């Protein structure tokens, strides 16, 4: 939903209905999120009213721990779906983990008399899994999606409407390591009086590893254009744009958690320019930008003219002087980008060879040791470093 829709979304806990009848020790079935008179996440699935299944799911959720050993707060969590899929019990839980201020989508499968958490994906915006409308479900025979009651129609990557039972779609083919678009049509509600014909989401592909959340908001369609031809598994890797800045908890990095650079929305791309190496054909440089839970991020994409492998830089947080390191096989590069005005002056280390030198963009060979670059702007000088002491 948009910010406008969120501002009108009412989260109410009532004293009637099936939720109130649950014992306090059990997870609620469904969730008390309302959009006017519409229950956004009602109880779903053939086992929604099965108290034995609910107790077993609750016990499995109580045992689960996040990568930093935080536990689910059961009273503020809920079972969004509980049923049998392909002959096996399946439960989907919107789990609140207050210690991390995060939302987790836990996918549980029946295991004898109990359940186990078979997949856990994290979204770093608290409450997201309650006010979202499409949630990803891992399936052995393809991706499925669970949709809220606001969704009137969900179209898969091929544009065809996906059939669903109790809000859970049939399997749909989503490729590994490639981004595809799914589009929801939202019905008229109090928060969206006119509904919405196309609420776009990017699915980053089935190769996206837990706990990374694979859906990114893409209302304008700019994200789909930005990721065309890019390997999302490389984007998500520890050296790739989306995975390169670890989340910090206290004074330590937590590589097992969703990275600080993981995209949430507003993926876009723009052309920076071209660079020519050793007299070859010019390669194109693009700048990827996106919003993460910790602010704006960007990276550089190097696209060679000869259809060679694309090279991706790690992410860089938004700075007055952006610095990107590109591990181009024949010549590692450093790309410096800034907003050029008559008051900005870039300074580079002595004897730096500028392969590209124009206002707002300098490309040079990556230094063999850490070197400092500076940008004088608006009575303040910004310092950044690049290069590797181990090269």
N, C-alpha and C positions, 0 to 999 in steps of 0.2 A: 504494500500500500504506500501511497505517497504520504508526505508529512501532514498534508491536510487531512487525509483519511485517518492517520494515526491520532491526530488531535481530537477526533470525534469518537474514537473507539472507546467503549466503556468496558472496563473490567469489573464485573460485579460478582460477588459471592452471595448466593441466595441460600435461604434456609429450607428450600423445598426441592423436590425432584430427586433423581437417583443419586446425585453427588452427596447430598446431605445424609442419605440413608446409609452410605458406606461407613464402615467402622473407621475411626480416626487413624488406625494403624495402616489402612489400605490406601493405595493411590486412588485418587478420583478417576472415574471413567468418563472420558470427555473432558472439556475444560470450560470454566465459567467465563468465557470471553463472549461479549455481546456486541453486535452492531445494530443498534436500535433494538428491535424485537427479535432479530435473527441470532440464534446460537451458532457462533462461528465454528466451533469444534464440538459437536454433539457426540455421544457415544457411538462408535462405529464398529462393525464387524460382528460375526456370528457368536463370538465369545464375550461380547461386551457386558452381558448380564450374567456371566458365569462367575460366581463368587470365588470358586476354587482357582480358576485361571487368574483372576485379579490378585488373589493372595500370593500365588506363585510368581507372578510378574513383579509384585511389590517386593517380595523377598529377594529376587534377583537384582532389582534396582538398588536395594539397600546394600547388597554386597559389592556393587560396582564402585570403582574409584577412578577419578580423573587422573591424568598423567602427573599431577602434582599432589596426588593422594587426597584430594577433596572429595566429599561424598554428596550425593543428591539430597536436596531438601524436599522430602516426600510431600509435606503439606502444600507446597507451591508448585508441584509437578502434576502431570496428568497423563493417562493412557489415551492417546488419540485414536488408536485402532487396536482391536483385539479380535482375531478371527483365525480361520484356517485358510491358508493359501497353498495351492498345489499339494494338498493333503497333509500339511504340517502347520502347527500353531505358529502364529506370527503376532507380535505386539510391537507397537511403536509408541514411545514415551517421550513427551516433551519434558525434559529434566532441567530443573533449576539447580545450579551449583553456585551458591552465593559467594563462596570463597574466591572464585575466579571472576565473579560478575559476568557469567557466560550462560548461554543456553546450549544444551546438548540434545541431539536427537538420538535416542537409544533405540536400536533395533534388536529385538529379542526373539529367539526361536525356541520352540518347545524341545526339551531335553529330558525324555522320560517323564517323570512326574513334576519336573520343574522347568525353568527357563534359564537361558544363558544370554548375556549380551553378546551378540554376534557382530555387531557393528556400532560404532559410536562416532558421530560427527559433531563438531563444535561450531557454533556461531557466536562470535565475540560481542554481539549486541544483545544485552539482556532482554528477554521477552520476545526475541525475534520469532521463535518457533510458534508463538501464540498469535501474533498479529500478521504472520506471513500467510500465504494462501496456497502455496505449492511446496511440498516437502519431498526430497529424494528418498527412494527406497531401493536398497541393494537387492538384486535378484539373480539367481543362477542363470536364468534365461533372459536376462536383459534388465534394464532399468524400469522401475515402476515409480509412480508418483502418487502421493496422498494429497488430495485437494480439500480445501475448506468448503463450507456451505456457501461461501460467496462466489465460488467458481461455477459458472454455468456450462462452460466448455473448455477443454484443454486440448490444444493441438500439439502433436509431436513434431520432431525435427522435419518430417516430410510434409507438414502442414495439415495432416489428416487428424480428425477428431479421435481422441483415445477413449475407448470404452472403459467404463469403470463399474465396480460393484462396491457399494458403501464408501464411495470416495476414493477407493484404491484402483488405479488404472491397470489395465492389462499390460504385459511386458512390451517395451518399445526398445528398438535397437538404438543404443547410444555408443558410438565408437570409443575405443580406447584412445586417450591422448589427443582428442580433437574436441573443440567446442562446438556445440550445436544449440539451436534455439528452441525453447518450448514457449508457447503463447497461451495465456489464459484469457478467457472472456469472463468478466466479472458482472454479476447481476446488479441491479439497482438496489442500494441499501441506504441507510441513513448517512453513512460516511461517504458514499458515492451515489448521490441521487440519480445520476445519469448512467451509472455503471461504467464499464470500461471495455472497449472492444478488443484491445490488445495490451495485455500486461506481460511484457517480455522478460524472460529469464534465460541466461546462458547456463547450460550444463557443461562443465569443463571436461567431461568425459569419464568413462568408467575406470580409467587408470589412476584417477585421483585417489591418493592413499589417505586412510583415516589418520588423524581426526579432521582432516581438512574438509570443509563444507563445500560441495561442488557446484552450488547454484549462486550465480551473481546477477544482480538486477541490471537490466539492459534496456530500459524503456525506450531510449532513442535509437537503438540498433547500432550504436557506435562501437560497442564491444565486439559484436559479431564481425564487423569489418576489421577491427583492430587485430583480432586473433586469427583471421583467415590465413591458412597455411602454416600456422605455428603449432608446435608440439606442446600441448599443455602439460605433459609429464615433465618436459624440460623446464617449462615455465615454473612448475611447482617444486623443482628440485632445490637442494640446499644452496646451489650456486645460481639458481635461476631467479628471475625478477620476483615471483610470488613467494618463494620460499627462503630467500636469502637473509632476511632480518629476523632473528629469533625473538620470540616473546621473552620478556624478562619477568620473573617473579621474585620480588625482593632484590637480592644482589646477584642473581644467577640467571643465565640463559636456560630456557627450557625447550630444547629441540623437539621433545615429544608432543608439544602443544602446537596449536595452529600458529604459524608465524605472524609476527607483527605486520609483515608486508603482504598478508593474504588479502586478495581483493574482495570488496563488498559491493561496489557499485561504481558507475561512471568510468568504465574502461573506455579509452579513446587512444587514437594514434595520430601523429602528425609527422610530416617529413622534415628532417633537420637539414639534409644536404647530401652530398656525395663525397666519397674519398677514393682516391686511386692509389694502389700499392704496386710498386715495382713496374710501372708502365702498363699494367693490365687494364682491364675494363673497370670503369668506376662502379663501386658498390654503393648502395643506397643506405643511408642512416635514417632510422625512424625513432621517434621518442614515444614510448608507451606511457600513459598516465592512468592512474586509478585511485579510488578512495579505499583505504583500509580502516580498521577500527582505531588505528593510531594516527590517522591523518593522511595527507596526500603523499603518494609515492610515484616514482617514475623509473624508467629504465630505457636503455637503448638497444635497438635491434639492428644488426648488421646483415644486410641482404646482398650477397654477391651477385654480380650480373650473370655469371655462368651457371646458375642454378646449383651452386655449391651449397654446403650446409650453412644454415642461418646461425649466427652467433648472437647470444643474449648476454647482456650485462647483468650483474646483480642489481637489486633495487637501490635507489637513493631517496632518502626523505627529501621533502621540498626544502630547498636552500636557495639563497640568492645566487650562489655559484653551484651548479650541478656538476658532479664528477662521476663519470662512468668508466669502468675498466672492461675492455672487450678482449677476450682471449682468442683473437683471430690467429689461426695456425701459423700463417707465414709472417705475421707481424702483429704482436699484441699492441693494442692501442689504448690511449686515454682520450676520452671525449669530454670537453668542457663546454657547458652551455649556460647562458645567462641572458637576462633581458638587457639588451644594449640600449644605452641612452648616451647623450653627450657628456654625462657626468661619470660614466663607468670606464674603468681602465683595468685591463687584465695584465697581470705580471706572471711570467713563467720562469722556471729555473734557467740559468745561463746555458747556452748551446742546445736549447730545445729546438728540434726540427718541427716546424709547423706544416703538417701535410695539408691541413685546411686552416685558413686564417681569414675570417670575416667577422663583422660585428655580431656578437652573440654566439659564435661557434668557433672553437679551435679543436683540431684533432692532431695528436702527436703520438709518436711511439711511446709505449708505456715505459716509464723509467725503470732502470735495473735496480734501483733502491727507492725507498720512500722519499718523495720530493714534495715540496710545498708550492701550491699555486695560490694566488691571491687576486681578489677583485675589489678595487677601490670604488665605492659607490655611496652617494648620499652621506658623506662625512663619516662613513664607517668602512672598514676594510674586512672582508670575509676571507678566511684562510681555509683551504682544503688540501688534503694530501692524496697522493696516488703512487703506485709502484709497489714492488714486492722486494723485501730484503732477502728473499730466498731465491731470486732469479739469478 
